[in-house]
Amino acid sequence: METNTLIALGSFLAALLAALYARWAATAARRQNEIAIHNEKLKIYKAFLDFRSKLTARGDDVPERDLYLELFPHVQLAQFYYTDAASAELNTFFGCLREMIDLKQLAASTKDKETISKTQSQLQKCREAASRVDEVMKNELRLIKTSK
């Protein structure tokens, strides 16, 4: 074999190895990105679970301050990490909580039995909304998809 042929063959092999490495690196980077997104989804889900636990423990006595400090930032971030359906469910849950707190404040100031009853009804709606959010978020977080 001539020197030119050997150099060309060596160059070809080097290019082939470089292409294989580039493909492997791209696959690894894609996987790392998926892991990072999953971790962000988990943070949002954990914040939702923490707030849902608070709702279960305290009922309609959840402070408005906690709603905005503990849940609201995660509701806002959900639109970037979750599907539109999951983000919409989380927004519905937040709106439900907002309405419950407004009713609770009104009931506290007026002592109106009808408003107190509406507050309890709204609390039940919030718990139902939380169940829907939980189901949708779990489905998106599941790494191993199961068939029903």
Secondary structure as a PSIPRED ss2 file (coil, helix, strand):
# PSIPRED VFORMAT (PSIPRED V4.0)

   1 M C   1.000  0.000  0.000
   2 E C   1.000  0.000  0.000
   3 T H   0.000  1.000  0.000
   4 N H   0.000  1.000  0.000
   5 T H   0.000  1.000  0.000
   6 L H   0.000  1.000  0.000
   7 I H   0.000  1.000  0.000
   8 A H   0.000  1.000  0.000
   9 L H   0.000  1.000  0.000
  10 G H   0.000  1.000  0.000
  11 S H   0.000  1.000  0.000
  12 F H   0.000  1.000  0.000
  13 L H   0.000  1.000  0.000
  14 A H   0.000  1.000  0.000
  15 A H   0.000  1.000  0.000
  16 L H   0.000  1.000  0.000
  17 L H   0.000  1.000  0.000
  18 A H   0.000  1.000  0.000
  19 A H   0.000  1.000  0.000
  20 L H   0.000  1.000  0.000
  21 Y H   0.000  1.000  0.000
  22 A H   0.000  1.000  0.000
  23 R H   0.000  1.000  0.000
  24 W H   0.000  1.000  0.000
  25 A H   0.000  1.000  0.000
  26 A H   0.000  1.000  0.000
  27 T H   0.000  1.000  0.000
  28 A H   0.000  1.000  0.000
  29 A H   0.000  1.000  0.000
  30 R H   0.000  1.000  0.000
  31 R H   0.000  1.000  0.000
  32 Q H   0.000  1.000  0.000
  33 N H   0.000  1.000  0.000
  34 E H   0.000  1.000  0.000
  35 I H   0.000  1.000  0.000
  36 A H   0.000  1.000  0.000
  37 I H   0.000  1.000  0.000
  38 H H   0.000  1.000  0.000
  39 N H   0.000  1.000  0.000
  40 E H   0.000  1.000  0.000
  41 K H   0.000  1.000  0.000
  42 L H   0.000  1.000  0.000
  43 K H   0.000  1.000  0.000
  44 I H   0.000  1.000  0.000
  45 Y H   0.000  1.000  0.000
  46 K H   0.000  1.000  0.000
  47 A H   0.000  1.000  0.000
  48 F H   0.000  1.000  0.000
  49 L H   0.000  1.000  0.000
  50 D H   0.000  1.000  0.000
  51 F H   0.000  1.000  0.000
  52 R H   0.000  1.000  0.000
  53 S H   0.000  1.000  0.000
  54 K H   0.000  1.000  0.000
  55 L H   0.000  1.000  0.000
  56 T H   0.000  1.000  0.000
  57 A H   0.000  1.000  0.000
  58 R H   0.000  1.000  0.000
  59 G C   1.000  0.000  0.000
  60 D C   1.000  0.000  0.000
  61 D C   1.000  0.000  0.000
  62 V C   1.000  0.000  0.000
  63 P C   1.000  0.000  0.000
  64 E H   0.000  1.000  0.000
  65 R H   0.000  1.000  0.000
  66 D H   0.000  1.000  0.000
  67 L H   0.000  1.000  0.000
  68 Y H   0.000  1.000  0.000
  69 L H   0.000  1.000  0.000
  70 E H   0.000  1.000  0.000
  71 L H   0.000  1.000  0.000
  72 F H   0.000  1.000  0.000
  73 P H   0.000  1.000  0.000
  74 H H   0.000  1.000  0.000
  75 V H   0.000  1.000  0.000
  76 Q H   0.000  1.000  0.000
  77 L H   0.000  1.000  0.000
  78 A H   0.000  1.000  0.000
  79 Q H   0.000  1.000  0.000
  80 F H   0.000  1.000  0.000
  81 Y H   0.000  1.000  0.000
  82 Y C   1.000  0.000  0.000
  83 T C   1.000  0.000  0.000
  84 D H   0.000  1.000  0.000
  85 A H   0.000  1.000  0.000
  86 A H   0.000  1.000  0.000
  87 S H   0.000  1.000  0.000
  88 A H   0.000  1.000  0.000
  89 E H   0.000  1.000  0.000
  90 L H   0.000  1.000  0.000
  91 N H   0.000  1.000  0.000
  92 T H   0.000  1.000  0.000
  93 F H   0.000  1.000  0.000
  94 F H   0.000  1.000  0.000
  95 G H   0.000  1.000  0.000
  96 C H   0.000  1.000  0.000
  97 L H   0.000  1.000  0.000
  98 R H   0.000  1.000  0.000
  99 E H   0.000  1.000  0.000
 100 M H   0.000  1.000  0.000
 101 I H   0.000  1.000  0.000
 102 D H   0.000  1.000  0.000
 103 L H   0.000  1.000  0.000
 104 K H   0.000  1.000  0.000
 105 Q H   0.000  1.000  0.000
 106 L H   0.000  1.000  0.000
 107 A H   0.000  1.000  0.000
 108 A H   0.000  1.000  0.000
 109 S H   0.000  1.000  0.000
 110 T H   0.000  1.000  0.000
 111 K C   1.000  0.000  0.000
 112 D C   1.000  0.000  0.000
 113 K H   0.000  1.000  0.000
 114 E H   0.000  1.000  0.000
 115 T H   0.000  1.000  0.000
 116 I H   0.000  1.000  0.000
 117 S H   0.000  1.000  0.000
 118 K H   0.000  1.000  0.000
 119 T H   0.000  1.000  0.000
 120 Q H   0.000  1.000  0.000
 121 S H   0.000  1.000  0.000
 122 Q H   0.000  1.000  0.000
 123 L H   0.000  1.000  0.000
 124 Q H   0.000  1.000  0.000
 125 K H   0.000  1.000  0.000
 126 C H   0.000  1.000  0.000
 127 R H   0.000  1.000  0.000
 128 E H   0.000  1.000  0.000
 129 A H   0.000  1.000  0.000
 130 A H   0.000  1.000  0.000
 131 S H   0.000  1.000  0.000
 132 R H   0.000  1.000  0.000
 133 V H   0.000  1.000  0.000
 134 D H   0.000  1.000  0.000
 135 E H   0.000  1.000  0.000
 136 V H   0.000  1.000  0.000
 137 M H   0.000  1.000  0.000
 138 K H   0.000  1.000  0.000
 139 N H   0.000  1.000  0.000
 140 E H   0.000  1.000  0.000
 141 L H   0.000  1.000  0.000
 142 R C   1.000  0.000  0.000
 143 L C   1.000  0.000  0.000
 144 I C   1.000  0.000  0.000
 145 K C   1.000  0.000  0.000
 146 T C   1.000  0.000  0.000
 147 S C   1.000  0.000  0.000
 148 K C   1.000  0.000  0.000
